[in-house]
Amino acid sequence: MPASTTINSPSLPLPIFQISKKVERYLLYDAATVTWLRSTHHILGVLIGTLPRFPQQNVFLGLPWELQPEEARILVEKGVAYIANDLQWHTNGIQSLKPDELNRYRESLRQEGLGAARAAESQKQQRRKMLNKKNLNGLSNRDRKSSRVTMESPQPEDREEETLFDASLAPQSSHPSPVPSLVPASASASVTKHSDSALLWTFTPTTSHPPLTPPPQPLNSMVPP
């Protein structure tokens, strides 16, 4: 039997973000919280976010995680969660940040996106090196086969004079045929090398905390209808 995996409980009660007062939509953005709710309270919910690398598909979806109003109500009644106004909390929190805090947060996002881009570029270079190595092995095997055929073929010595005579009369081309060659791996790497600014990926966090603190629990917790 597979070993049981322990899932850490988040800080309770946890906020469920209501993104609109007119439309009953309740979202969660944290993967660990979603996993805990599914395994502990058997709340299914629906993943509605597209993946960053595949924005035009609807088969494999990701965060955020949307709860039905009935699911949100059950969690609030159990004291596991409370409803928070997502827009109001996010707007007030961003406006209250100091400029240096906001700059540090933006730089952390930039570094995280740069790290992801460097990892992807490294994988691309590894695949290119493996392809070049495969091509070199294929050419070496072909050269060995052709040399073996040349050595095994008979060499007619009695036609040497005739061959020399014909070669002297044969027209010589002024444009010799080019010899195929492979691009060295170092040259290929230098061509595909980019600067950090070109490699930078845009990184969008799934939560606003950090740098913001989680929204405080209201005195009168709103219960979804």
VODOTOR-547059 format. One record per residue (C-alpha): x, y, z. Coordinates in Angstrom, 1 decimal, always signed. Layout:
residues N
+--------+--------+--------+
|     c1 |     c2 |     c3 |
+--------+--------+--------+
|      X |      Y |      Z |
...
+--------+--------+--------+
//
This chain:
residues 225
+--------+--------+--------+
|     c1 |     c2 |     c3 |
+--------+--------+--------+
|   +0.0 |   +0.0 |   +0.0 |
|   +1.3 |   +3.5 |   -0.8 |
|   +2.5 |   +5.6 |   +2.2 |
|   +0.0 |   +8.1 |   +3.4 |
|   +0.8 |  +11.8 |   +2.7 |
|   +0.3 |  +14.3 |   +5.5 |
|   -1.3 |  +17.5 |   +4.4 |
|   -0.6 |  +20.5 |   +6.7 |
|   -3.7 |  +22.4 |   +7.8 |
|   -3.7 |  +26.2 |   +6.9 |
|   -4.3 |  +28.9 |   +9.4 |
|   -8.0 |  +28.8 |  +10.3 |
|  -10.4 |  +30.3 |   +9.6 |
|   -9.2 |  +30.9 |   +6.1 |
|  -10.5 |  +33.6 |   +3.7 |
|  -12.7 |  +32.8 |   +0.8 |
|  -12.6 |  +35.6 |   -1.7 |
|  -15.8 |  +37.0 |   -3.1 |
|  -14.9 |  +38.7 |   -6.4 |
|  -18.3 |  +40.3 |   -7.0 |
|  -21.2 |  +41.4 |   -4.8 |
|  -23.7 |  +41.1 |   -7.7 |
|  -22.6 |  +37.6 |   -8.8 |
|  -22.1 |  +34.8 |   -6.2 |
|  -18.6 |  +33.8 |   -7.1 |
|  -16.1 |  +32.6 |   -4.4 |
|  -12.5 |  +31.8 |   -5.3 |
|   -9.4 |  +30.4 |   -3.6 |
|   -5.9 |  +31.0 |   -5.0 |
|   -3.6 |  +28.9 |   -2.9 |
|   -2.8 |  +25.3 |   -4.0 |
|   -2.0 |  +24.0 |   -0.5 |
|   -5.4 |  +25.3 |   +0.8 |
|   -7.3 |  +23.7 |   -2.1 |
|   -5.6 |  +20.4 |   -1.5 |
|   -6.4 |  +20.5 |   +2.2 |
|  -10.0 |  +21.3 |   +1.7 |
|  -10.4 |  +18.6 |   -0.9 |
|   -8.8 |  +15.9 |   +1.3 |
|  -10.2 |  +17.0 |   +4.7 |
|  -13.6 |  +18.4 |   +4.0 |
|  -14.3 |  +16.7 |   +0.6 |
|  -15.0 |  +20.1 |   -1.1 |
|  -14.6 |  +19.5 |   -4.8 |
|  -14.9 |  +23.0 |   -6.3 |
|  -13.9 |  +23.7 |   -9.9 |
|  -10.5 |  +24.8 |  -11.3 |
|  -11.2 |  +27.7 |  -13.7 |
|   -7.7 |  +29.2 |  -14.5 |
|   -5.8 |  +28.4 |  -17.7 |
|   -2.1 |  +27.4 |  -17.5 |
|   +0.4 |  +30.1 |  -18.4 |
|   +2.1 |  +28.0 |  -21.1 |
|   -1.2 |  +26.9 |  -22.7 |
|   -3.6 |  +29.9 |  -22.4 |
|   -6.0 |  +28.7 |  -25.2 |
|   -6.9 |  +25.3 |  -24.0 |
|   -9.7 |  +24.2 |  -21.7 |
|   -8.8 |  +20.6 |  -20.9 |
|   -6.1 |  +21.0 |  -18.2 |
|   -7.1 |  +23.9 |  -15.9 |
|   -5.4 |  +25.5 |  -12.9 |
|   -5.9 |  +28.0 |  -10.2 |
|   -8.0 |  +29.9 |   -9.2 |
|  -10.4 |  +27.4 |   -7.6 |
|  -14.1 |  +28.4 |   -7.6 |
|  -16.5 |  +27.2 |   -5.0 |
|  -20.2 |  +26.9 |   -5.4 |
|  -22.2 |  +29.1 |   -3.0 |
|  -23.4 |  +26.0 |   -1.1 |
|  -19.8 |  +24.8 |   -0.6 |
|  -18.7 |  +28.3 |   +0.6 |
|  -21.7 |  +28.3 |   +3.0 |
|  -20.8 |  +25.0 |   +4.5 |
|  -17.3 |  +26.1 |   +5.2 |
|  -18.4 |  +29.3 |   +6.8 |
|  -21.0 |  +27.5 |   +9.0 |
|  -18.4 |  +25.1 |  +10.2 |
|  -16.1 |  +28.0 |  +11.1 |
|  -13.4 |  +26.8 |   +8.7 |
|  -13.6 |  +29.9 |   +6.5 |
|  -15.0 |  +33.4 |   +6.2 |
|  -15.9 |  +35.6 |   +3.2 |
|  -13.6 |  +38.5 |   +2.2 |
|  -14.1 |  +41.1 |   -0.4 |
|  -11.3 |  +40.4 |   -2.8 |
|  -11.3 |  +43.8 |   -4.7 |
|  -11.5 |  +46.0 |   -1.6 |
|   -8.9 |  +44.1 |   +0.3 |
|   -6.4 |  +44.0 |   -2.6 |
|   -6.9 |  +47.6 |   -3.5 |
|   -6.5 |  +48.9 |   +0.0 |
|   -3.5 |  +46.7 |   +0.7 |
|   -1.6 |  +47.7 |   -2.5 |
|   -2.2 |  +51.4 |   -1.8 |
|   -0.9 |  +51.0 |   +1.8 |
|   +2.4 |  +49.5 |   +0.7 |
|   +5.5 |  +51.8 |   +0.8 |
|   +7.4 |  +52.4 |   -2.4 |
|  +10.4 |  +50.4 |   -1.3 |
|   +8.3 |  +47.5 |   -0.3 |
|   +6.5 |  +47.5 |   -3.6 |
|   +9.8 |  +47.7 |   -5.5 |
|  +11.2 |  +44.8 |   -3.5 |
|   +8.1 |  +42.8 |   -4.3 |
|   +8.4 |  +43.6 |   -8.0 |
|  +12.1 |  +42.7 |   -8.0 |
|  +11.3 |  +39.3 |   -6.4 |
|   +8.7 |  +38.6 |   -9.1 |
|  +11.3 |  +39.6 |  -11.7 |
|  +13.9 |  +37.3 |  -10.2 |
|  +11.5 |  +34.4 |  -10.1 |
|  +10.5 |  +34.9 |  -13.7 |
|  +14.2 |  +35.1 |  -14.7 |
|  +15.0 |  +31.9 |  -12.9 |
|  +12.2 |  +30.1 |  -14.7 |
|  +13.4 |  +31.4 |  -18.1 |
|  +17.0 |  +30.4 |  -17.4 |
|  +15.8 |  +26.9 |  -16.5 |
|  +13.8 |  +26.6 |  -19.7 |
|  +16.8 |  +27.9 |  -21.8 |
|  +19.1 |  +25.4 |  -20.1 |
|  +16.8 |  +22.5 |  -21.1 |
|  +16.7 |  +23.8 |  -24.6 |
|  +20.5 |  +23.9 |  -24.8 |
|  +20.7 |  +20.4 |  -23.5 |
|  +18.2 |  +19.1 |  -26.1 |
|  +20.2 |  +20.9 |  -28.8 |
|  +23.5 |  +19.3 |  -27.6 |
|  +21.9 |  +15.9 |  -27.6 |
|  +20.6 |  +16.4 |  -31.2 |
|  +24.1 |  +17.5 |  -32.4 |
|  +25.7 |  +14.5 |  -30.8 |
|  +23.2 |  +12.2 |  -32.4 |
|  +23.9 |  +13.8 |  -35.8 |
|  +27.6 |  +13.4 |  -35.3 |
|  +27.2 |   +9.7 |  -34.4 |
|  +25.1 |   +9.2 |  -37.5 |
|  +27.7 |  +10.8 |  -39.8 |
|  +30.6 |   +8.8 |  -38.2 |
|  +28.7 |   +5.5 |  -38.8 |
|  +28.0 |   +6.5 |  -42.4 |
|  +31.7 |   +7.3 |  -43.0 |
|  +32.8 |   +4.0 |  -41.5 |
|  +30.4 |   +2.1 |  -43.8 |
|  +31.6 |   +4.0 |  -46.9 |
|  +35.3 |   +3.5 |  -46.1 |
|  +34.6 |   -0.3 |  -45.6 |
|  +32.9 |   -0.5 |  -49.0 |
|  +35.8 |   +1.4 |  -50.6 |
|  +38.4 |   -1.0 |  -49.1 |
|  +36.5 |   -4.1 |  -50.1 |
|  +35.9 |   -3.0 |  -53.7 |
|  +38.4 |   -4.3 |  -56.3 |
|  +41.0 |   -1.9 |  -57.7 |
|  +41.7 |   -2.6 |  -61.4 |
|  +45.5 |   -2.0 |  -61.9 |
|  +45.4 |   -2.7 |  -65.6 |
|  +43.2 |   +0.4 |  -66.2 |
|  +45.6 |   +2.8 |  -64.5 |
|  +47.0 |   +4.2 |  -67.8 |
|  +43.6 |   +4.6 |  -69.3 |
|  +42.3 |   +6.3 |  -66.2 |
|  +45.2 |   +8.7 |  -66.2 |
|  +44.7 |   +9.5 |  -69.8 |
|  +40.9 |  +10.0 |  -69.4 |
|  +41.5 |  +12.2 |  -66.3 |
|  +43.7 |  +14.5 |  -68.3 |
|  +41.1 |  +15.0 |  -70.9 |
|  +38.2 |  +15.4 |  -68.5 |
|  +36.9 |  +18.9 |  -68.1 |
|  +37.8 |  +20.4 |  -64.7 |
|  +35.0 |  +22.4 |  -62.9 |
|  +36.0 |  +25.8 |  -61.6 |
|  +33.5 |  +25.5 |  -58.7 |
|  +34.4 |  +22.5 |  -56.5 |
|  +31.5 |  +20.9 |  -54.6 |
|  +31.2 |  +22.1 |  -51.0 |
|  +32.1 |  +19.7 |  -48.2 |
|  +29.2 |  +19.3 |  -45.7 |
|  +30.1 |  +20.2 |  -42.2 |
|  +28.3 |  +20.4 |  -38.9 |
|  +28.0 |  +23.7 |  -36.9 |
|  +30.1 |  +23.3 |  -33.7 |
|  +28.1 |  +23.2 |  -30.5 |
|  +30.0 |  +26.3 |  -29.2 |
|  +29.0 |  +28.3 |  -32.2 |
|  +25.4 |  +27.1 |  -31.9 |
|  +25.3 |  +28.0 |  -28.3 |
|  +26.7 |  +31.5 |  -29.0 |
|  +24.1 |  +32.1 |  -31.6 |
|  +21.2 |  +31.1 |  -29.4 |
|  +22.6 |  +32.9 |  -26.3 |
|  +20.3 |  +35.7 |  -25.1 |
|  +20.7 |  +38.4 |  -22.6 |
|  +18.8 |  +38.3 |  -19.2 |
|  +16.4 |  +40.9 |  -20.5 |
|  +15.4 |  +38.8 |  -23.5 |
|  +15.1 |  +35.7 |  -21.3 |
|  +12.9 |  +37.4 |  -18.7 |
|   +9.5 |  +35.7 |  -18.3 |
|   +6.5 |  +37.5 |  -16.8 |
|   +5.6 |  +35.9 |  -13.5 |
|   +2.1 |  +36.3 |  -12.1 |
|   +1.6 |  +35.2 |   -8.5 |
|   -1.5 |  +33.3 |   -7.5 |
|   -1.9 |  +35.1 |   -4.1 |
|   -1.4 |  +38.7 |   -2.9 |
|   +0.3 |  +37.7 |   +0.3 |
|   +3.1 |  +38.2 |   +0.6 |
|   +3.5 |  +41.2 |   +0.4 |
|   +0.0 |  +41.7 |   +1.8 |
|   -1.2 |  +40.1 |   +5.0 |
|   -4.3 |  +38.0 |   +4.7 |
|   -7.6 |  +39.9 |   +5.1 |
|   -8.8 |  +40.2 |   +8.7 |
|  -11.9 |  +38.2 |   +9.6 |
|  -14.9 |  +40.5 |   +9.9 |
|  -16.8 |  +40.8 |  +13.1 |
|  -20.0 |  +39.7 |  +11.5 |
|  -19.0 |  +37.0 |   +9.1 |
|  -21.1 |  +37.0 |   +6.0 |
|  -22.8 |  +33.7 |   +5.1 |
|  -23.5 |  +32.9 |   +1.4 |
|  -27.2 |  +32.5 |   +0.7 |
+--------+--------+--------+
//
